[in-house]
Amino acid sequence: MKRVITYGTFDLLHYGHINLLKRAREYGDYLIVAVSTDEFNWSEKQKKCYFSYEQRKALVEAIRYVDLVIPEENWDQKLSDAKEYHVDTFVIGDDWKGKFDFLEKEGVQVVYLPRTPEISTTKIKEELKKK
Ligand code: C2G
């Protein structure tokens, strides 16, 4: 079984996220998604999520391409996650290109996928403000 992992906030879940998860799943047979906790988002990404971690976890778990959701609590857990979950491939959007190449030294394939260009949570919030 080929196991894939990806990380993200997934707040105001939209089709750009789904697009990423669909393509990530195609790199294996089992997709793990590490969803950023509220504390991690606030302390490390200065992101105040609309939906709580539990709500975002439930949303991501409902996606057909996702097999397991775990919490992302810090920047440094990717290596231990890769070992603990026997991960073959790490996938993330190309806005992170080059940031996680160190995982290749541990034998993990690292894939940066093109983002879906025209959609973002920021854009959704801005559009809603105009209404
Ligand atoms: N994404 C995408 N297209 C978009 C928006 C997002 O492909 N229009 C991808 C991102 O590249 C990322 C995933 O969807 O791979 C989740 O995006 P975010 O929730 O914004 O995640 P981010 O804040 O980038 O957190 O340790 C890594 C971080 O947790 C990633």
Backbone and ligand atoms as CSV (ligand in chain L), in Angstrom:
chain,resi,resn,atom,element,x,y,z
A,1,MET,N,N,0.851,-1.192,0.000
A,1,MET,CA,C,0.000,0.000,0.000
A,1,MET,C,C,0.890,1.247,0.000
A,2,LYS,N,N,0.639,2.138,-0.978
A,2,LYS,CA,C,1.413,3.387,-1.047
A,2,LYS,C,C,0.674,4.466,-0.262
A,3,ARG,N,N,1.394,5.058,0.718
A,3,ARG,CA,C,0.746,6.032,1.627
A,3,ARG,C,C,1.248,7.446,1.343
A,4,VAL,N,N,0.274,8.330,1.241
A,4,VAL,CA,C,0.547,9.731,0.895
A,4,VAL,C,C,0.131,10.611,2.071
A,5,ILE,N,N,0.873,11.689,2.301
A,5,ILE,CA,C,0.474,12.643,3.359
A,5,ILE,C,C,0.521,14.062,2.829
A,6,THR,N,N,-0.372,14.876,3.344
A,6,THR,CA,C,-0.355,16.307,3.033
A,6,THR,C,C,-0.794,17.080,4.256
A,7,TYR,N,N,-0.534,18.386,4.273
A,7,TYR,CA,C,-0.785,19.237,5.447
A,7,TYR,C,C,-1.515,20.492,4.999
A,8,GLY,N,N,-2.353,21.018,5.902
A,8,GLY,CA,C,-3.005,22.275,5.573
A,8,GLY,C,C,-3.987,22.723,6.630
A,9,THR,N,N,-4.495,23.957,6.438
A,9,THR,CA,C,-5.490,24.527,7.354
A,9,THR,C,C,-6.897,24.136,6.931
A,10,PHE,N,N,-7.159,24.195,5.620
A,10,PHE,CA,C,-8.451,23.808,5.036
A,10,PHE,C,C,-9.619,24.552,5.690
A,11,ASP,N,N,-9.426,25.858,5.900
A,11,ASP,CA,C,-10.522,26.657,6.455
A,11,ASP,C,C,-11.275,27.320,5.317
A,12,LEU,N,N,-12.631,27.335,5.493
A,12,LEU,CA,C,-13.536,27.649,4.382
A,12,LEU,C,C,-13.165,26.742,3.212
A,13,LEU,N,N,-13.299,25.473,3.452
A,13,LEU,CA,C,-12.952,24.437,2.463
A,13,LEU,C,C,-13.524,24.805,1.093
A,14,HIS,N,N,-12.694,24.756,0.068
A,14,HIS,CA,C,-13.174,25.101,-1.281
A,14,HIS,C,C,-12.564,24.149,-2.315
A,15,TYR,N,N,-12.972,24.331,-3.570
A,15,TYR,CA,C,-12.619,23.348,-4.599
A,15,TYR,C,C,-11.112,23.324,-4.896
A,16,GLY,N,N,-10.407,24.389,-4.523
A,16,GLY,CA,C,-8.935,24.355,-4.674
A,16,GLY,C,C,-8.327,23.313,-3.740
A,17,HIS,N,N,-8.882,23.247,-2.529
A,17,HIS,CA,C,-8.424,22.229,-1.564
A,17,HIS,C,C,-8.781,20.828,-2.063
A,18,ILE,N,N,-10.007,20.686,-2.528
A,18,ILE,CA,C,-10.470,19.369,-3.008
A,18,ILE,C,C,-9.600,18.907,-4.182
A,19,ASN,N,N,-9.298,19.858,-5.087
A,19,ASN,CA,C,-8.437,19.595,-6.240
A,19,ASN,C,C,-7.079,19.050,-5.806
A,20,LEU,N,N,-6.543,19.646,-4.761
A,20,LEU,CA,C,-5.238,19.240,-4.250
A,20,LEU,C,C,-5.344,17.832,-3.658
A,21,LEU,N,N,-6.364,17.615,-2.853
A,21,LEU,CA,C,-6.504,16.312,-2.174
A,21,LEU,C,C,-6.746,15.194,-3.187
A,22,LYS,N,N,-7.544,15.496,-4.217
A,22,LYS,CA,C,-7.818,14.507,-5.278
A,22,LYS,C,C,-6.519,14.108,-5.957
A,23,ARG,N,N,-5.698,15.086,-6.333
A,23,ARG,CA,C,-4.433,14.794,-7.033
A,23,ARG,C,C,-3.435,14.110,-6.095
A,24,ALA,N,N,-3.447,14.534,-4.823
A,24,ALA,CA,C,-2.515,13.915,-3.854
A,24,ALA,C,C,-2.820,12.427,-3.722
A,25,ARG,N,N,-4.091,12.082,-3.629
A,25,ARG,CA,C,-4.520,10.682,-3.452
A,25,ARG,C,C,-4.061,9.825,-4.615
A,26,GLU,N,N,-3.910,10.416,-5.794
A,26,GLU,CA,C,-3.513,9.652,-6.994
A,26,GLU,C,C,-2.054,9.189,-6.935
A,27,TYR,N,N,-1.313,9.682,-5.914
A,27,TYR,CA,C,0.088,9.238,-5.782
A,27,TYR,C,C,0.200,7.951,-4.972
A,28,GLY,N,N,-0.959,7.460,-4.479
A,28,GLY,CA,C,-0.906,6.222,-3.691
A,28,GLY,C,C,-2.280,5.606,-3.513
A,29,ASP,N,N,-2.404,4.815,-2.423
A,29,ASP,CA,C,-3.688,4.134,-2.155
A,29,ASP,C,C,-4.328,4.632,-0.869
A,30,TYR,N,N,-3.600,5.463,-0.121
A,30,TYR,CA,C,-4.074,5.865,1.214
A,30,TYR,C,C,-3.581,7.278,1.466
A,31,LEU,N,N,-4.527,8.174,1.747
A,31,LEU,CA,C,-4.157,9.589,1.934
A,31,LEU,C,C,-4.405,10.026,3.368
A,32,ILE,N,N,-3.332,10.489,3.998
A,32,ILE,CA,C,-3.398,11.065,5.344
A,32,ILE,C,C,-3.348,12.580,5.199
A,33,VAL,N,N,-4.239,13.275,5.897
A,33,VAL,CA,C,-4.238,14.737,5.872
A,33,VAL,C,C,-4.019,15.248,7.284
A,34,ALA,N,N,-2.951,16.015,7.460
A,34,ALA,CA,C,-2.674,16.645,8.768
A,34,ALA,C,C,-3.287,18.040,8.725
A,35,VAL,N,N,-4.340,18.228,9.511
A,35,VAL,CA,C,-5.066,19.509,9.550
A,35,VAL,C,C,-4.516,20.348,10.707
A,36,SER,N,N,-4.184,21.593,10.391
A,36,SER,CA,C,-3.574,22.476,11.403
A,36,SER,C,C,-4.545,22.750,12.547
A,37,THR,N,N,-4.059,22.610,13.771
A,37,THR,CA,C,-4.904,22.895,14.939
A,37,THR,C,C,-5.111,24.410,15.054
A,38,ASP,N,N,-6.093,24.821,15.843
A,38,ASP,CA,C,-6.368,26.253,16.042
A,38,ASP,C,C,-5.150,26.941,16.654
A,39,GLU,N,N,-4.511,26.262,17.608
A,39,GLU,CA,C,-3.352,26.861,18.287
A,39,GLU,C,C,-2.212,27.057,17.294
A,40,PHE,N,N,-1.958,26.032,16.475
A,40,PHE,CA,C,-0.857,26.110,15.486
A,40,PHE,C,C,-1.144,27.221,14.475
A,41,ASN,N,N,-2.387,27.274,14.018
A,41,ASN,CA,C,-2.742,28.304,13.033
A,41,ASN,C,C,-2.494,29.696,13.590
A,42,TRP,N,N,-2.900,29.894,14.843
A,42,TRP,CA,C,-2.786,31.226,15.418
A,42,TRP,C,C,-1.341,31.565,15.744
A,43,SER,N,N,-0.645,30.626,16.381
A,43,SER,CA,C,0.720,30.951,16.864
A,43,SER,C,C,1.741,30.955,15.722
A,44,GLU,N,N,1.549,30.105,14.717
A,44,GLU,CA,C,2.583,29.962,13.667
A,44,GLU,C,C,2.191,30.559,12.320
A,45,LYS,N,N,0.878,30.663,12.052
A,45,LYS,CA,C,0.487,31.166,10.732
A,45,LYS,C,C,-0.306,32.461,10.839
A,46,GLN,N,N,-0.508,32.914,12.088
A,46,GLN,CA,C,-1.327,34.108,12.335
A,46,GLN,C,C,-2.670,34.003,11.575
A,47,LYS,N,N,-3.167,32.789,11.494
A,47,LYS,CA,C,-4.474,32.576,10.838
A,47,LYS,C,C,-5.528,32.349,11.914
A,48,LYS,N,N,-6.599,33.158,11.876
A,48,LYS,CA,C,-7.735,32.920,12.784
A,48,LYS,C,C,-8.791,32.228,11.946
A,49,CYS,N,N,-8.999,30.952,12.176
A,49,CYS,CA,C,-9.912,30.187,11.312
A,49,CYS,C,C,-11.363,30.519,11.609
A,50,TYR,N,N,-12.175,30.393,10.541
A,50,TYR,CA,C,-13.621,30.581,10.731
A,50,TYR,C,C,-14.187,29.340,11.446
A,51,PHE,N,N,-13.750,28.139,10.922
A,51,PHE,CA,C,-14.186,26.870,11.525
A,51,PHE,C,C,-13.116,26.363,12.488
A,52,SER,N,N,-13.565,25.750,13.579
A,52,SER,CA,C,-12.623,25.196,14.575
A,52,SER,C,C,-11.907,23.980,13.993
A,53,TYR,N,N,-10.874,23.541,14.706
A,53,TYR,CA,C,-10.157,22.350,14.255
A,53,TYR,C,C,-11.119,21.167,14.096
A,54,GLU,N,N,-11.966,20.952,15.101
A,54,GLU,CA,C,-12.891,19.808,15.061
A,54,GLU,C,C,-13.819,19.890,13.841
A,55,GLN,N,N,-14.270,21.125,13.532
A,55,GLN,CA,C,-15.171,21.294,12.373
A,55,GLN,C,C,-14.397,21.056,11.075
A,56,ARG,N,N,-13.157,21.585,10.995
A,56,ARG,CA,C,-12.342,21.399,9.793
A,56,ARG,C,C,-11.951,19.938,9.638
A,57,LYS,N,N,-11.683,19.282,10.735
A,57,LYS,CA,C,-11.353,17.839,10.701
A,57,LYS,C,C,-12.526,17.046,10.144
A,58,ALA,N,N,-13.735,17.343,10.635
A,58,ALA,CA,C,-14.930,16.613,10.173
A,58,ALA,C,C,-15.166,16.849,8.676
A,59,LEU,N,N,-14.950,18.086,8.229
A,59,LEU,CA,C,-15.142,18.409,6.807
A,59,LEU,C,C,-14.150,17.612,5.949
A,60,VAL,N,N,-12.892,17.627,6.350
A,60,VAL,CA,C,-11.861,16.930,5.547
A,60,VAL,C,C,-12.089,15.419,5.582
A,61,GLU,N,N,-12.512,14.905,6.750
A,61,GLU,CA,C,-12.784,13.454,6.846
A,61,GLU,C,C,-13.920,13.032,5.910
A,62,ALA,N,N,-14.781,13.977,5.557
A,62,ALA,CA,C,-15.949,13.643,4.712
A,62,ALA,C,C,-15.588,13.579,3.230
A,63,ILE,N,N,-14.347,13.957,2.909
A,63,ILE,CA,C,-13.925,13.981,1.499
A,63,ILE,C,C,-13.527,12.573,1.062
A,64,ARG,N,N,-14.066,12.144,-0.091
A,64,ARG,CA,C,-13.883,10.753,-0.527
A,64,ARG,C,C,-12.401,10.367,-0.711
A,65,TYR,N,N,-11.530,11.335,-0.972
A,65,TYR,CA,C,-10.124,11.015,-1.256
A,65,TYR,C,C,-9.303,10.819,0.016
A,66,VAL,N,N,-9.888,11.157,1.164
A,66,VAL,CA,C,-9.151,11.200,2.433
A,66,VAL,C,C,-9.420,9.931,3.248
A,67,ASP,N,N,-8.335,9.324,3.729
A,67,ASP,CA,C,-8.481,8.089,4.534
A,67,ASP,C,C,-8.286,8.320,6.024
A,68,LEU,N,N,-7.458,9.309,6.373
A,68,LEU,CA,C,-7.188,9.568,7.788
A,68,LEU,C,C,-6.844,11.036,7.974
A,69,VAL,N,N,-7.387,11.626,9.038
A,69,VAL,CA,C,-7.036,13.016,9.395
A,69,VAL,C,C,-6.332,13.005,10.744
A,70,ILE,N,N,-5.180,13.676,10.782
A,70,ILE,CA,C,-4.436,13.806,12.055
A,70,ILE,C,C,-4.204,15.302,12.297
A,71,PRO,N,N,-3.890,15.707,13.541
A,71,PRO,CA,C,-3.655,17.130,13.807
A,71,PRO,C,C,-2.239,17.552,13.413
A,72,GLU,N,N,-2.144,18.750,12.853
A,72,GLU,CA,C,-0.813,19.349,12.638
A,72,GLU,C,C,-0.618,20.361,13.755
A,73,GLU,N,N,0.331,20.072,14.647
A,73,GLU,CA,C,0.521,20.920,15.841
A,73,GLU,C,C,1.784,21.760,15.802
A,74,ASN,N,N,2.713,21.402,14.909
A,74,ASN,CA,C,3.952,22.192,14.801
A,74,ASN,C,C,4.573,21.973,13.432
A,75,TRP,N,N,5.545,22.842,13.105
A,75,TRP,CA,C,6.210,22.754,11.791
A,75,TRP,C,C,7.084,21.511,11.701
A,76,ASP,N,N,7.498,20.966,12.829
A,76,ASP,CA,C,8.552,19.946,12.817
A,76,ASP,C,C,8.075,18.498,12.829
A,77,GLN,N,N,6.774,18.290,12.762
A,77,GLN,CA,C,6.300,16.909,12.916
A,77,GLN,C,C,6.335,16.085,11.626
A,78,LYS,N,N,6.679,16.728,10.500
A,78,LYS,CA,C,6.568,16.027,9.214
A,78,LYS,C,C,7.472,14.789,9.143
A,79,LEU,N,N,8.670,14.907,9.712
A,79,LEU,CA,C,9.610,13.783,9.672
A,79,LEU,C,C,9.087,12.621,10.541
A,80,SER,N,N,8.655,12.944,11.740
A,80,SER,CA,C,8.160,11.871,12.642
A,80,SER,C,C,6.848,11.290,12.108
A,81,ASP,N,N,6.020,12.154,11.504
A,81,ASP,CA,C,4.778,11.644,10.889
A,81,ASP,C,C,5.125,10.657,9.772
A,82,ALA,N,N,6.106,11.022,8.955
A,82,ALA,CA,C,6.482,10.174,7.813
A,82,ALA,C,C,6.929,8.796,8.305
A,83,LYS,N,N,7.661,8.781,9.412
A,83,LYS,CA,C,8.114,7.502,9.978
A,83,LYS,C,C,6.950,6.760,10.628
A,84,GLU,N,N,6.183,7.469,11.431
A,84,GLU,CA,C,5.089,6.826,12.192
A,84,GLU,C,C,4.023,6.222,11.282
A,85,TYR,N,N,3.760,6.910,10.160
A,85,TYR,CA,C,2.682,6.440,9.276
A,85,TYR,C,C,3.206,5.754,8.022
A,86,HIS,N,N,4.533,5.501,8.022
A,86,HIS,CA,C,5.157,4.785,6.880
A,86,HIS,C,C,4.793,5.445,5.552
A,87,VAL,N,N,5.023,6.729,5.512
A,87,VAL,CA,C,4.630,7.527,4.344
A,87,VAL,C,C,5.617,7.331,3.197
A,88,ASP,N,N,5.062,7.141,1.979
A,88,ASP,CA,C,5.922,7.044,0.788
A,88,ASP,C,C,6.080,8.395,0.093
A,89,THR,N,N,4.973,9.179,0.105
A,89,THR,CA,C,4.973,10.419,-0.661
A,89,THR,C,C,4.355,11.560,0.130
A,90,PHE,N,N,5.044,12.703,0.102
A,90,PHE,CA,C,4.550,13.939,0.718
A,90,PHE,C,C,4.105,14.841,-0.429
A,91,VAL,N,N,2.879,15.361,-0.338
A,91,VAL,CA,C,2.358,16.218,-1.413
A,91,VAL,C,C,1.855,17.527,-0.811
A,92,ILE,N,N,2.133,18.641,-1.498
A,92,ILE,CA,C,1.595,19.926,-1.038
A,92,ILE,C,C,1.588,20.881,-2.228
A,93,GLY,N,N,0.861,21.969,-2.121
A,93,GLY,CA,C,0.776,22.937,-3.218
A,93,GLY,C,C,2.119,23.616,-3.467
A,94,ASP,N,N,2.293,24.079,-4.714
A,94,ASP,CA,C,3.610,24.637,-5.090
A,94,ASP,C,C,3.880,26.014,-4.495
A,95,ASP,N,N,2.936,26.546,-3.700
A,95,ASP,CA,C,3.259,27.758,-2.932
A,95,ASP,C,C,4.316,27.424,-1.880
A,96,TRP,N,N,4.505,26.148,-1.621
A,96,TRP,CA,C,5.504,25.683,-0.654
A,96,TRP,C,C,6.751,25.111,-1.327
A,97,LYS,N,N,6.846,25.299,-2.641
A,97,LYS,CA,C,7.946,24.672,-3.394
A,97,LYS,C,C,9.318,24.841,-2.725
A,98,GLY,N,N,9.995,23.722,-2.542
A,98,GLY,CA,C,11.345,23.742,-1.984
A,98,GLY,C,C,11.409,23.691,-0.465
A,99,LYS,N,N,10.293,23.971,0.210
A,99,LYS,CA,C,10.317,24.104,1.669
A,99,LYS,C,C,10.463,22.763,2.399
A,100,PHE,N,N,10.097,21.674,1.748
A,100,PHE,CA,C,10.086,20.384,2.453
A,100,PHE,C,C,10.944,19.322,1.773
A,101,ASP,N,N,11.918,19.794,0.971
A,101,ASP,CA,C,12.788,18.846,0.249
A,101,ASP,C,C,13.585,17.958,1.203
A,102,PHE,N,N,13.790,18.424,2.439
A,102,PHE,CA,C,14.576,17.635,3.413
A,102,PHE,C,C,13.986,16.234,3.626
A,103,LEU,N,N,12.685,16.104,3.341
A,103,LEU,CA,C,12.041,14.783,3.560
A,103,LEU,C,C,12.599,13.731,2.605
A,104,GLU,N,N,13.146,14.206,1.461
A,104,GLU,CA,C,13.689,13.250,0.472
A,104,GLU,C,C,14.863,12.466,1.058
A,105,LYS,N,N,15.583,13.106,1.985
A,105,LYS,CA,C,16.732,12.417,2.618
A,105,LYS,C,C,16.263,11.200,3.432
A,106,GLU,N,N,14.988,11.255,3.825
A,106,GLU,CA,C,14.426,10.136,4.609
A,106,GLU,C,C,13.723,9.124,3.705
A,107,GLY,N,N,13.944,9.305,2.378
A,107,GLY,CA,C,13.345,8.350,1.438
A,107,GLY,C,C,11.906,8.640,1.099
A,108,VAL,N,N,11.435,9.846,1.456
A,108,VAL,CA,C,10.056,10.224,1.133
A,108,VAL,C,C,10.064,11.016,-0.174
A,109,GLN,N,N,9.209,10.580,-1.125
A,109,GLN,CA,C,9.061,11.346,-2.377
A,109,GLN,C,C,8.358,12.654,-2.041
A,110,VAL,N,N,8.882,13.788,-2.508
A,110,VAL,CA,C,8.264,15.098,-2.228
A,110,VAL,C,C,7.697,15.655,-3.524
A,111,VAL,N,N,6.393,15.970,-3.510
A,111,VAL,CA,C,5.708,16.459,-4.716
A,111,VAL,C,C,5.032,17.800,-4.426
A,112,TYR,N,N,5.348,18.786,-5.255
A,112,TYR,CA,C,4.679,20.100,-5.138
A,112,TYR,C,C,3.729,20.215,-6.330
A,113,LEU,N,N,2.448,20.357,-6.039
A,113,LEU,CA,C,1.455,20.400,-7.128
A,113,LEU,C,C,1.009,21.847,-7.396
A,114,PRO,N,N,0.709,22.159,-8.640
A,114,PRO,CA,C,0.234,23.517,-8.934
A,114,PRO,C,C,-1.043,23.820,-8.147
A,115,ARG,N,N,-1.094,25.002,-7.564
A,115,ARG,CA,C,-2.319,25.424,-6.869
A,115,ARG,C,C,-3.412,25.683,-7.903
A,116,THR,N,N,-4.662,25.654,-7.452
A,116,THR,CA,C,-5.781,26.079,-8.299
A,116,THR,C,C,-5.785,27.604,-8.242
A,117,PRO,N,N,-5.479,28.261,-9.331
A,117,PRO,CA,C,-5.110,29.688,-9.280
A,117,PRO,C,C,-6.190,30.661,-8.815
A,118,GLU,N,N,-7.417,30.443,-9.213
A,118,GLU,CA,C,-8.392,31.547,-9.061
A,118,GLU,C,C,-9.179,31.515,-7.762
A,119,ILE,N,N,-8.851,30.604,-6.864
A,119,ILE,CA,C,-9.657,30.509,-5.640
A,119,ILE,C,C,-8.759,30.542,-4.404
A,120,SER,N,N,-9.223,31.230,-3.361
A,120,SER,CA,C,-8.515,31.224,-2.075
A,120,SER,C,C,-9.509,31.631,-0.996
A,121,THR,N,N,-9.216,31.268,0.227
A,121,THR,CA,C,-10.091,31.647,1.343
A,121,THR,C,C,-10.145,33.161,1.466
A,122,THR,N,N,-8.991,33.802,1.274
A,122,THR,CA,C,-8.947,35.281,1.346
A,122,THR,C,C,-9.894,35.885,0.314
A,123,LYS,N,N,-9.874,35.319,-0.908
A,123,LYS,CA,C,-10.724,35.855,-1.983
A,123,LYS,C,C,-12.199,35.657,-1.632
A,124,ILE,N,N,-12.526,34.505,-1.075
A,124,ILE,CA,C,-13.919,34.232,-0.699
A,124,ILE,C,C,-14.382,35.270,0.320
A,125,LYS,N,N,-13.528,35.494,1.330
A,125,LYS,CA,C,-13.905,36.472,2.389
A,125,LYS,C,C,-14.081,37.865,1.794
A,126,GLU,N,N,-13.178,38.251,0.877
A,126,GLU,CA,C,-13.270,39.591,0.272
A,126,GLU,C,C,-14.547,39.736,-0.554
A,127,GLU,N,N,-14.859,38.688,-1.318
A,127,GLU,CA,C,-16.064,38.730,-2.156
A,127,GLU,C,C,-17.313,38.827,-1.283
A,128,LEU,N,N,-17.300,38.104,-0.166
A,128,LEU,CA,C,-18.493,38.117,0.710
A,128,LEU,C,C,-18.687,39.485,1.335
A,129,LYS,N,N,-17.559,40.165,1.606
A,129,LYS,CA,C,-17.670,41.512,2.212
A,129,LYS,C,C,-18.363,42.482,1.253
A,130,LYS,N,N,-18.192,42.236,-0.044
A,130,LYS,CA,C,-18.768,43.172,-1.037
A,130,LYS,C,C,-20.285,42.998,-1.157
A,131,LYS,N,N,-20.781,41.889,-0.668
A,131,LYS,CA,C,-22.227,41.593,-0.904
A,131,LYS,C,C,-23.098,42.472,0.009
L,1,C2G,N1,N,-4.342,24.917,-2.266
L,1,C2G,C1,C,-4.436,24.789,-3.649
L,1,C2G,N2,N,-5.103,25.732,-4.358
L,1,C2G,C2,C,-5.691,26.782,-3.732
L,1,C2G,C3,C,-5.604,26.909,-2.333
L,1,C2G,C4,C,-4.919,25.947,-1.600
L,1,C2G,O1,O,-3.898,23.829,-4.237
L,1,C2G,N3,N,-6.355,27.697,-4.484
L,1,C2G,C5,C,-3.585,23.888,-1.533
L,1,C2G,C6,C,-2.371,24.463,-0.787
L,1,C2G,O2,O,-1.263,24.589,-1.675
L,1,C2G,C7,C,-2.148,23.399,0.278
L,1,C2G,C8,C,-3.588,22.910,0.584
L,1,C2G,O3,O,-4.409,23.323,-0.531
L,1,C2G,O4,O,-1.412,22.312,-0.276
L,1,C2G,C9,C,-4.138,23.513,1.863
L,1,C2G,O5,O,-4.071,24.918,1.738
L,1,C2G,P1,P,-4.119,25.793,3.103
L,1,C2G,O6,O,-5.275,25.357,3.917
L,1,C2G,O7,O,-3.963,27.233,2.727
L,1,C2G,O8,O,-2.806,25.268,3.833
L,1,C2G,P2,P,-1.541,26.115,4.303
L,1,C2G,O9,O,-1.991,27.249,5.145
L,1,C2G,O10,O,-0.734,26.374,3.099
L,1,C2G,O11,O,-0.832,25.073,5.296
L,1,C2G,O12,O,2.764,22.626,7.111
L,1,C2G,C10,C,2.127,23.031,5.919
L,1,C2G,C11,C,0.974,23.954,6.202
L,1,C2G,O13,O,0.105,23.406,7.184
L,1,C2G,C12,C,0.184,24.235,4.921
